[in-house]
Amino acid sequence: MTQKTSRDDDLLDQLTSDSRQTRQIARRRMIAEAVMGEGSMRIEDLTDRFGISLMTAHRDVDELVSRGLFRKTRGIVTAAATNLIESSDVYRSNRQSAEKKLIAEAAMQFVEPGQAIFFDDSTTVLQMAAHLPSKAPVTAITNSLTLMNALTGLHDVTLLALGGQYYNWCNAFMGRMTINEIKALRADIAFISMSAISDGTVLHQSPETVDTKRAMFDCSIKRILLADHTKFERRALHSFAALDEFDVVIVDDKTQPVHIDRMRSRDINVVIARGAGGRS
């Protein structure tokens, strides 16, 4: 059973004189950090770690679930993705962040001034936002609320925001309305990332995500997949596309050579984003 950490003890002690709401906010933040750090935890372990009742633990977890941060199933709260459920954007943004930045930087070589570009709601594609002003003017088309906020006010970056049904867990708009808006457009490139790659197929846990990203894929001249090394040999329920349907696949230098060789044997254009001291 997980023991309460000294850091958690100290912070809770400091809050004893504060209001109940302040303690509640701080406790939920610590619960979120604990679950994100471990990927998944039993709710009973949260009661021991934070010195709270089972009812309070469920109430705190339910609030975090309602904000799209976690999933709760049979007494277990989960931040990490499974074959059936994708993790929240908050959790994903903290995973493989260095690799995602390298991949996003490598992706910019395919961006030219004057292009109209679909950017999906993935945390890897999000990392491209900081580089876009260097290729301006460009038109960015996205369903990601996080990316919309990141692009707001950037000089010579025209933002086309796709609406539709809002999904809290990914902080993005998806569904029929979003797809209809996408189908009315034609872009030069679509930058897409998915949660799993297995047996030459790109997959995702959410059918809404697959349908929305597929619309971007179908309405673009060039399709580029961004995939860090953790995506390979993972599985998910819904098939999106075969790897060789993409014009380019960008991976990081921690990707196993067997995966790179397999893709290149199928004439897939693989770009390896290398960091300092990366594999040659």
Disulfide bonds with the S-S distance in Angstrom:
none
